[in-house]
Amino acid sequence: MSDNLTIEKLPVEVLQQIFIFSSNHNFPLVSRTFYQIATAHSSVKTHWLLHKVHYDFKHVLDRGLKWKFFNKDILLQLDNLYYQSQVNSESMKPTTFIPFDEGSIPPRLLTMPDPDGKAYEMVKILLDRGASPDEPQGYPLLKSVSLGRLAMARLLISYKANVSIGDNSAMLISVDKNNFDMVKLLMEHGVKPDAKSLEKSIKKHLSEMTQFLLDHGAIPDGNVIAAIHNDTH
């Protein structure tokens, strides 16, 4: 036997299985060979993830979405494996996709740069599968509003996100950002400009926003009057 024989010279298929059964996400860091093995094909990541969760399809999405490598291709592969597992178990009504009832949208999908719209697409897929547009505590909409991501905010609202959560926090954030499009979107879905929003715009010297809010029904209260007084003295 050659002294130069190493584990890395085993067939690719064997190395892939070693990585999958290791269940260790740091394994690819052992060498360049294992890094290439782990990252070359999405199917390897899919089977690694499934093995890591002990083939528990009920929780594979919740666990898988925490990893940055998780994408639509892996999701569709998991769907196919899920369907096959139901067929093999002679399920009466096999479903073609893994449900995500009341699951939470991963924060990274709401904050990562998304020039190609892949994060948006994944969020929509999760919402279609039952993900909550609100959990936790209105974070998806509030973060989208804070980042000025109008399309994402509109998507969440179309899936019944609570536009008034946190005492109209979304409106306050939109006014603070001087984002007219976001303010209009919220108003289209029932959020009414209130005294707090008006006070915010006055304190930030947003004259156009202040007038816009007044024109659309914001009623000054004592705090607003005080803010106007302080602004003019």
N, C-alpha and C positions, 0 to 999 in steps of 0.2 A: 504494500500500500504506500502511495506517495506521501511524503512528509508535508507536501504543499496542499493536501486536501483539507478544505475548511468547510464549515457549514454554508458559507455563501456560494459554494460551487454546486450545491444541490440544485435540482431542477426548480424552475420558477414556481411551478404549481405547488411544490413542497414548501418552498419559502413562504408563499402566500398563506398556506395553511398554518404554518408556524406562527406567523403574525396574527392571524385570526384567532387562533386558540390561546394566544398569549393574553388577550384582553387588556393589553397594556398600551396606552396611547403614547408612551415614551419609547416603545420598542423601535420605531423607525429611526430614532436618534442614535442607535447602536452603530450604524454604518450607512454609507451612501447606498449600498445595495439594498438594504432593508427599507431605506427611505423611498427609493424608486419603486420597490415592490408594493409599499403601502399606498403610494400616491398615484401610481400609473393608471389604475382602473377603479372607477367608482364602485364596481361590484365587490371589490375587496373590502372597501370601507363599509359597504352595506352589510356584508356577512360578518365583519368584525363587530359592528354595532349590535347586530342581532345576537351574536354569541355573547357579547358583554352583558346584555339584558336577559340572558338565558332564554332566548326565543319567546319572550313575553311581548306579544304584539300589542297587548292592551296598554303597555307603558313605553313602547319603543319610540313613539313620537315625542312624548314629553322628555325622555332622556336624550334622544337623538338631536333634538333641536338646540340643545345646549352646546353642541359642537359646531365650530365654525365651518367645518367641511360639509355639514349637512346641507343638501340642496335638492332641487326638484328631481333630478335624476335618481338620487338615492331614495327619495320618497316614493317615486313610481316603482322602483325595484322592490321596495318593502311592500307596497300595495300588491304587487304580483305574487310575492312570496306568501303574503297573508291570504290572498285568494286561494292559492294552491293548497295551503294548510287546511283551509275550510273544506275544499273539495276532497282532500285526502281523508279528512275526518268525517266525510259524508254529512256535512252540515246541510240542513234542509233548505236554508236560504243564504248561500254564500254571498258576501258583499265584495264589491270590487275595490274598495278602498278602506283604509284604516280610519275609523272615526276619531275625532278629537273633541268630544263633548266637554264644554266648559273649560277647555284647556286655556292656558295663558299664552299670549303672543310673546315670543322671546324679545327682550329689550333691544338686542342687537339688530333685529330686523327693522326697528323703528328709528335707530340712530345711525346705522352704517351708511356711507355714501352709496347712492343707488342710481348711477347714471344709466344703467341698462334696464332698470325696472324689475330686476329679479327679486329684490326684497319685497317690493309691492306685490308681485305675483304670488310669492310664498305666503304673504299675509292673507291675500284673498283666498288662496287654497285652504288655509287653516280656518278662516271664517266660514267658508263653505262647509267645512267638516264639523262645525259646531264650536269653534273657539270663541271665547268671550271677547267682545270688543271693549270691555271695560276693565277687566281684571289685570293687575291689581289696582284697585282704588282709582280708576279712571286714567291710569298711566298712559295707555296707548294714545288716546285722544290728546291729553294734555302735553305729552312729549311731541306729538306731531304738530300741534299748534305752536309750541315753543320753538320748534325748528323751522316753522313756516312751511311745512310740507302739506300744501293744500290738497293734493290728490289723495294722500294717505288719510288726511282728516275726513275728506269727503267719503272715502271708502268705508272708514269706520262708522261714520254716521249713517251710511246706507245700510249697515248691519245693526242699527239701533243702538249705537253708542250713546251714552247719556250726555247730552250736550250741556246740561246744567250742573254737572257734578261739581262738588266742592264749592257750592254757593257761586255758581257762574264763573268758576276759575278760568275756563277756556276763553270767555269773553274778556276777562281782565288781562289775561296774557296777550291776547290779540291786540287789545288797545295799547298795552305797554309796548308792544313791538311795532305799533302804528301800521298794522297789517289790515288794510281796508278789505281785501279779498276774503280774509279769514273771518273778519267781523261780519261781512255780508253773508258768508256761508252759514255762520251760526244763527244769524237772524232769520235766514230762509228756513231754518229748522226749529224755530220757535223761541230762540233766546232773545229776550228783550233787553235793550240797553238800560242799565240802571244807574242809580246815583253813584255807586262805587266806580263804575266804568268811567262815568263823567268826571268824577274827582281825579281819577288816575290820569286822564287825558289833560286836564287843566294843570295838574302839578308837573306834567312833563312838557307843558307848553305846546301841545299838539293842537293848534287852533283849528285846522281842517277837521281833525277827528272829533274835536269837541263840538263843532257845529254839526257834523254828521250825526252824532249821537243825539243832540238836541232835536234835530230835524226828524229823527226816528223814534221820538217818544221818551227819551231820558228826562227824568224830572229831578231838578236840583233839590238837595236836602240841606240841612244845616252845615254839614261838612263841605259840601260843594260851594255854598255861599262863602264859607270861611276861606276855602282855597282860592276863590275868585278875589276876595278881599286881599289876601296875602300876595296874590299875583300882581295886583295893581298898586301895591304900596311897597 
